[in-house]
Structure formats: structure tokens, C-alpha cells
Amino acid sequence: MNHNVEFQNFEVDQPIRGLIDTLIRKLEKKAKRFPPDEVFLRLMVEENPARTLYNVSLTMEIPGEAPATAKILPAKEERHD
């Protein structure tokens, strides 16, 4: 699985980078049934400089005919999906 991880408006430290790499490996295990060169993961983490908030965008492109779906969760809402 190819992936692109971007950070905007802040420098990422090693523990956060390690956690992201661990989560990417878990997603790779789930996506094994697809050809690895056809799956693409995009992750963008952006810090809002006015507040202590982060916007996170995660997009995974997989082969198939199903339309893309989007799910946006507010930062304050705790989810355990």
C-alpha cells in the first residue's frame, strides 16, 4: 500500500510518527485482499495556530465501483470505531 503523510503548521515528534506508522501497518493488514499498488492512503494533520486544535484528514483509495464515502467527526467527539 502506498501512502502519503503530511503535517502542516507544526513539527511532528518521534512518538507521534511511530504511532502513525503502527496504525498504517494495521491498515495494510486489512487491505491485503487488494493489489498493493492500487491502494493509496493519504493522511494530513494540520494544527490550527489560533487554538490548540488539530484537523486530521484521512483518505483511502481502493479499487472498485463503489462511490467514495466521507465521514467527518468533530474533534471533541470521542469515537471508538
C-alpha positions in Angstrom: 0.0 0.0 0.0 1.3 3.4 -1.0 0.8 6.2 1.5 1.5 9.9 1.9 1.6 11.6 5.3 1.7 15.4 5.6 2.0 17.7 8.6 1.2 21.3 8.4 2.0 24.2 10.8 3.9 22.0 13.3 6.9 19.7 13.7 6.0 16.1 14.5 7.9 14.3 17.2 9.1 10.7 17.0 6.4 9.1 19.3 3.6 10.5 17.2 5.3 9.4 14.0 5.8 5.9 15.4 2.1 5.7 16.4 1.1 6.8 12.9 3.4 4.2 11.3 1.9 1.5 13.6 -1.6 2.5 12.5 -0.6 2.4 8.8 0.7 -1.1 9.2 -2.6 -2.2 10.8 -4.5 -0.7 7.8 -2.1 -2.5 5.4 -3.1 -5.8 7.0 -6.8 -5.0 6.5 -6.2 -4.1 2.8 -4.3 -7.2 1.9 -7.1 -8.5 -0.4 -6.5 -5.6 -2.8 -3.4 -5.3 -5.0 -0.9 -3.3 -3.1 -0.1 -0.9 -5.9 -3.8 0.0 -6.3 -4.4 1.1 -2.6 -3.4 4.6 -1.6 -3.7 6.2 1.8 -3.5 10.0 2.3 -3.1 11.4 5.8 -2.9 15.1 6.6 -2.6 16.6 10.1 -2.9 20.3 10.4 -2.5 22.4 13.6 -4.8 25.4 13.9 -2.4 28.1 15.1 -5.1 30.2 16.7 -6.1 27.4 19.1 -4.9 24.1 20.3 -6.8 22.1 17.7 -5.8 19.7 15.0 -7.6 18.9 11.8 -7.0 15.4 10.5 -7.9 14.2 7.1 -7.6 10.5 6.2 -8.4 9.3 2.6 -8.0 5.8 1.4 -8.5 5.0 -2.2 -9.2 1.4 -3.0 -10.2 -0.3 -6.3 -13.8 -0.9 -7.0 -17.0 0.5 -8.3 -18.4 1.8 -5.0 -18.7 5.6 -4.7 -16.4 7.3 -2.2 -17.8 7.9 1.2 -16.8 10.6 3.7 -17.1 10.6 7.5 -16.3 13.8 9.4 -16.0 13.6 13.2 -15.8 16.7 15.4 -12.5 16.9 17.3 -14.3 16.9 20.7 -16.3 13.8 20.0 -14.7 10.6 21.2 -15.2 7.7 18.8 -14.1 4.1 19.1 -14.8 2.8 15.6 
